[in-house]
Amino acid sequence: MEATNKLFVGGISWNLSWQDLKDAFKEHGEVTHAKIITDRETGRSRGFGFVEFATVEDAAKAKEAMDGVELDGRAIKVDFAQEQQRD
């Protein structure tokens, strides 16, 4: 998978806010954007989100450091985000 400055974060606790997510990752580099995906109808977290870094190097460092780490009682899965293919 190609390295990118955007990380996919899965297994996020439903209690976590985008700010909590950003704070958890900021010690590994400059976070430019953090977002938790929510259900359109209920507004509840869908348990995953994305963290974007200023550089690919920071994202790679954060991926290594954070994959499998426990965040708010849940082990998170961190990987490079895949860009959606649009036809």
NORZI-V783537 format. One record per residue. N is the residue number from 0. OMEGA is omega in radians with two decimals (none if undefined). D_FIRST is the distance of its C-alpha to the first C-alpha in whole Angstrom. Layout:
# NORZI-V783537
N/OMEGA/D_FIRST
N/OMEGA/D_FIRST
This chain:
# NORZI-V783537
0/-3.11/0
1/3.11/4
2/3.12/6
3/3.13/9
4/-3.12/13
5/-3.14/12
6/2.98/12
7/3.11/13
8/-3.13/15
9/3.12/17
10/-3.10/20
11/3.05/22
12/3.13/26
13/-3.14/28
14/-3.03/30
15/3.06/27
16/3.09/28
17/3.13/25
18/3.08/27
19/-3.14/27
20/3.12/23
21/-3.13/23
22/-3.12/26
23/-3.07/24
24/-2.98/21
25/3.12/23
26/-3.12/24
27/3.11/21
28/-3.11/21
29/3.11/22
30/-3.14/21
31/-3.12/22
32/3.05/21
33/-3.10/21
34/3.01/22
35/-3.11/22
36/-3.11/22
37/3.08/26
38/-3.10/27
39/-3.04/29
40/-3.07/33
41/-3.09/33
42/3.13/31
43/3.09/30
44/3.06/26
45/3.04/24
46/3.05/22
47/-3.13/19
48/-3.10/18
49/3.06/16
50/-3.13/17
51/-3.12/17
52/3.12/17
53/-3.11/19
54/3.07/17
55/-3.13/13
56/3.10/15
57/3.13/17
58/-3.14/14
59/3.12/12
60/-3.14/16
61/3.12/16
62/3.14/13
63/-3.04/14
64/-2.96/18
65/-3.11/18
66/3.13/16
67/-3.14/19
68/3.09/21
69/3.14/24
70/-3.10/25
71/3.04/28
72/-3.14/28
73/3.07/25
74/-3.11/22
75/3.08/19
76/-3.11/15
77/3.11/13
78/3.06/9
79/3.12/8
80/3.07/9
81/3.09/8
82/3.12/11
83/3.09/13
84/3.11/14
85/-3.14/18
86/none/21
